[in-house]
Amino acid sequence: MRVLIVHNAYQRAGGEDAVVDAEKTLLLRAGNQVSDYLRDNNEIAASRLHSNIALGVRTVWSSESKNDLFRLLQEWKPDVVHFHNTFPLISPAAYYACRELGLPVIQTLHNYRLFCPSGSFFRDGKVCEECLDGSPWQAIRHACYRQSRAATVAVAAMISFHHGLGTWMKMVDRYIALSEFSRAKFISAGLPAAKIVVKPNFVVDDPGVGPQHRDYAVFIGRLSQEKGIATLVRAWTRVNPGYVLRVVGDGPLFNALQSEIDGSGVSNVHLLGQLSRAQSMQVLQGAKFLVLPSNCYENFPMVLAEAYACGTPVIASRMGAMQEIVKNRHIGLNFNPGDEVDLAEKVEWAWTHPEDVLRMGANARIEFEAKYTAEKNYTQLMAIYESVIREIAVAHKATA
């Protein structure tokens, strides 16, 4: 099959970029032909697009990207076009290039930006669904996107314009949600249920199970408010000082966390900074458990599937899709979001029940092999592609 991937990469590579790379690798290894149309947010600083007006217009409708993609589609003639992110440089105008050529369009829903300017339904330290229940324009007064009202205007304009135009309803043939939770959230926001299927993230290269003896806990992710890292550090001041926590990642709270750790005299929390994927997998393989204390609606953190591949159980907040993916007392433990006391109690229990934690780690590996391997994901992905191609072919035949 010939697959064209469309993606606007972020300045700081994150989970979405990792999924794009993994799916491309997956398709190529199976013998498919893959090309891509990629833009990068680093282009913004390197061009005149740093102007709020210029970038805002392009966010709503980029004729340049639409025309570039149209030419590529004509030349390369893919069987299916798979979108991941169009924000901000590609814009939803790109869907229209595909429609003009009658090509099947798939869109993976990595975040909630079709309805929420911040993309996360998170504001002021807690979940916010004002834009889900009302209009994205109200996000402007909160400066939800990058804490800038001007930038938020551009995102709200994009969302409102394409809702009015019917882009989300008519230009995409199939949406891929990463969990049942996010699928339900998108349906409640107005996307047609019949167009949304669930395909989780996966691990393209299996790291294998780590050693049985493990002597620390680990957090891997962005050090930011929505990830709940402050809750995690506060919880660690309440646990046995012999329990070691390794924190992998970088972000806006790194320096503040380091100062808090130094000031509180906590000696069992170690900030390791950003590590390579190989190094992160080694740390994950040696951990008793992974902690995911997110305060926001996570769709499907890549590190969850990676933890399961390593046979590492997870302590996760009851937030978004995580309580769906992390089955309490089977693959890990759930705690109340933002509640450092509850989290500390779960950590104490896990550390003092090693046999139960080993059992949950074994269950995590079984879950990985059943749902999150490259082979399982490839079967799901190809089934999605093939079903959409058939639908388009039938529709074309009916109108011929």
N, C-alpha and C positions, 0 to 999 in steps of 0.2 A: 504494500500500500504506500501511496505517496502522501505524506503528512507535512503540512506547513504549520509551524509553531509561530505564534505572534505574542511578543512579550515586551513590556517596558520595564527594564531592570531598575532597581533602586540604587541610590548612591552607596548605601551600606548594604551589602549582600545579606539577604535574610532567608527565611523559610520558603517564601514563594520562589525565589531564584533557585534554591536548592531543588525544589520539586520540578521546575522546568528542566534543569540539567538532568535530573534522574529519569524523567519520562523520555527525554531525547535519547539518553543512553539506552534505556529499555527498548525503545523502538528500533534503534540502529542495530542492537545486538540480535534482534529477532529477524533482521534482514529487510526491514522496511527502508524506504527512501525518505529522508527527512531533510527539510530545509527550514529556514527561519527568517522572520522579519523582526529584528530586535532594535529597540531604541534604549538609550541609557540616560538616566537623570543627570549624569555628569555633563551632558550636552548643554544643560541649562546655564551653568556657570561659564561655559566656554563660548556662549553665543549671546546675541541680544535678547534671548528669551528671559533674561533676568528681569526684564520689564514686566511688572505685574499685569499690565493690560495685554501685552503680547502673549504671555504665557496663559492668561485667562482665556483669551480667544481660542488659542490652540487646544486648551483643555476641553472646551465645549465641542469644537469641530476643527480638526486639522486636515485641511485640503491637501497639504503636502504629504502627510502620511497615507491618506486615502489613495492619492494618485500613485505614490511609490508602491504601495501594496497592490494596487490594481495591475500595474505593469508586471510586477513579480508573479502574480497569479496567472496572468496571460502567458507569460513565458514558461513558468514551471509546471502549470496545470496539475495542482494537487487533487487528490481524491477528497480530502477533508482539511479544513482549516481549524486549528485548535488555538483559541485565545486563552491567555492567562491573565495579563494585566495590560490595560490600554492607557492607564493614567500616569502622567498627564500628557505625554508627548504624542502618543498615537491617537488617542481619543476614540470614542465609539463610532466616529465616521468610518473607521476601517471596516466595520461590519457591512456597510453599504457597498463597499467594493466587492465583497464576497457575494452579496445578494445579486448585484448586477450581472455577475457571471454564473449565477445559479449553483454556487458551491455550498456544501454543508458547513455549518458553523457550530463549533463547540465552545463553550466558555466555562472554565473552571472558576468556581466562586471561592477564592482564597480569603476574601475579607467581605465586609458589608458595605463597601463604598457605593454600590448601586442605590443605597438608601441613606447612608450616613456619611457626611463629609469627612469625619475622622477615620472611617472604615472599620471602627471597632465597637460602636455602641458604648463608648466609655468616655466619661467626662468628670472632672473634679474628683477623681479618686473612686468613682463608682460607676456601675452600669447606668447608661442613659438611653432611653428609647423614644425620646421626644420626636426625632425625625421619622421613626417608624410609625408613630401614631399620628404625626402631623406633617409639616412641611420642612424640607431641608434648609429653607431660608432662615429658620429660627436658630440654626447653628452659628449664624454670623455674629449674633450678640455675645455668644460664648467664645468666639474665635477658635472653633473646634479644630480646624486644620492648622497645624504648626503654630498655634497660638497667635494667628494673624487673621484679622477680620478681612483684609484685602484678599488673602489667599483663600479664605473660606468662601468668599463671594464667588470665586471662580469655580470651586468644586460644587457649591450649591447650584450655580447656574447650569453646570454640566448635568447634574442629576435631574433638575427640573425640566430642562430643555428636552432631554431624551425620554423622560417620562411622558411629556406632552406629545412628543413625536411618535411614541410607541415603539421606540428602539428595542427596549428590553423584552417586549412582548412579541415583536414581529421579526426581528433581525437575527435572533439566536435560535437555533434548532434544538439544542440540548444544553442544559446547564449541569455541571458536575458539582454537587455539594460534597463536602468532606466528611460529613456525619449526619445522622438523622436529626440531631438538634439543629444544625444550621439549615438543613432542608426545611424543617418546620418553620424556622424563623423567616426564611425567604418566602415561603408560601403565605405566611401571615402578612408579609410586607406587600404581597400582590403578584408575585411571579406565578405562572401557571404550574400547578402541581405535576401535570402530565409531562412537563418539559424538564423536570429536575430528577436526576438519578444520584445515588450516593456511591462514590468510589473513594475510599480513604487514601491517605498517603501511605507510602511503603518504603522499604529499604532496598535500594538497588544492589548493594554489595553487602551480603550478610557478614557481620563482624564475628559471629559465633558467640557462644556462651562463655562468660568469664569464669574465673576460679571460684570454687565453693566458699573459700574463706575470704570474707570481705570485711573491712574494718572502718569504713567511713560512709557518710551520705553525700549526695551530690545534687547540685542545682546546675542546669545548663540552659542558658537563654540570655535574653537581653535584660540588662539591669535597668529597669524602668518601672514606673509606678504601677502600670497595669499588670505587670508580671508578678506583683506581690512579693518582691524580693525584700522589702522592708519588714513585712510580716514574718518572713522566714528568719531574718536576722534577730528580730525581737523574740521569736519563739526559741531561738538557740540560747538566749540568755537564761532560759527557764529549764533547760535540760541538763543532764549530767555533764559536767565539764570534760569528761573523758570521751564524749561523743564528738567526733570530728566531722565538720562540714566543709566540703570543697565546692567553691562557687566558680563556675566556668562561664565567661562571657564578659561583655563590655556594654557600656551604655551611659546615659546621662547621670545615673545615680552612683557610678563607681566611686568617685572621690568622696561623696557624702557617706557612703557605706563604709569605706575604709576609715574615715574619721570617727564614725559611730562605733566601729569595732575597736579601734584604738582607745577611744574615750571610755568605753564600758569595761575595758579590761578583759574582754572575751578573747581567749587564746586558741579556741578550737574552731574558729571560722577562718578559712583561708581563701582569699580572692586570687584566683589564678589568672584572671584576664582572659583575653581571646586566645583560643587554641585552635590548631588545625583539626579537621574532622578526624583524622587518624588518632591524634592525641586525645580528643574528646571521647572517642570510642574506648580508648584504653582506660580513661578515668571512669567511664560508665560501666565497663566490664568489671571493675574492681569495687564498685559501690554496693553496699547493702541494699540501698534503695535510692531512687530518684525522687526529689521533691518538686512538685509543680504547684506553687501557691497562687496561681493567677487570680486576679480580681476582675478580669474581663472575660468576654465570651471567646474562648479559644475555639477555633474550628477543628483543627487536628494538628497539634504540634508535632513536627517531625521527630523530636526527641522521644516522644512516646513510643513510636514504632521502633526506634533504635534501642530504647531501653528493653522492650520486649524481646528484641533479637538477641540482646546480651543476657537474657534471663534475669533481668533486674526489675523487681517490683517497684510500684510507684505510689507515693503518697500525694494525692492531688486534691485541690479544693473542689467542692461541689458547685462548679461553675461551668455553664455552657455544656459543651460536649464531653467534658472530662469525666463526669460521673457516669456517662454512657459508656465511655471507652475503658475507664478504670473501674472494674467491677469490685465493689467494696468487699473486703475479706476474701476475695478470690485471686485477684491479680495485684491488689494493693489495698490502700485505705483512703477513705474520703474524709475531709474535714471542712468545717464551716469557713467560707471565704473571709479573709481578713482577720480571723480569730487566732491570734498567736497562742492563746491558752489551749484551745482545742488541738492546734497543730502540735504543740509541745507534748500534749498527752499522747497523740498518735505516734510521735517519734519515740517517746519512752516505751510505749507498748511494743513497737517494732523492734527496738534494740533489746528488749528483755524477752522476746519470744522468737529466738533464732530459727527454730524448727518451722514455725508458721511462715516466717519470711522466706525460708528456703522453698517451702511448698508454693508460696505465691510466685516466687521467681521461676519455678518450673512451669507453673501455669501460664506465666507471661510468655515463656518461650513457645508453649503449645499454641497460645493465641497468635503469636507471630507467624508460626508455620501455617496456621489455618487461614489467616486473613491478610498478612502484610508482607508477604514475600514478593519478589519481582515477578515470579511466575504467576501467582494469583492475580497480581495487579495487571499484568499484561493481558490476561484473559478478559478481565473486566473492561479494560480500555478498548480492546479491539471489538468487543461486543457492542460497546457504545458507538464506536465509529461505524460499524457495519449496520446497526439499526437505523442510524440517521441517514446513511447513504441510501438504504432501501427506501426510507420514507420520501426522500427527495426525488428518487427515481420514479416512485409511484405518482407523486404529485406532478412531475413533469409530464408523465405519460397521460395523466388525466386531463391536462390542459393542452395537450398537443392536438 
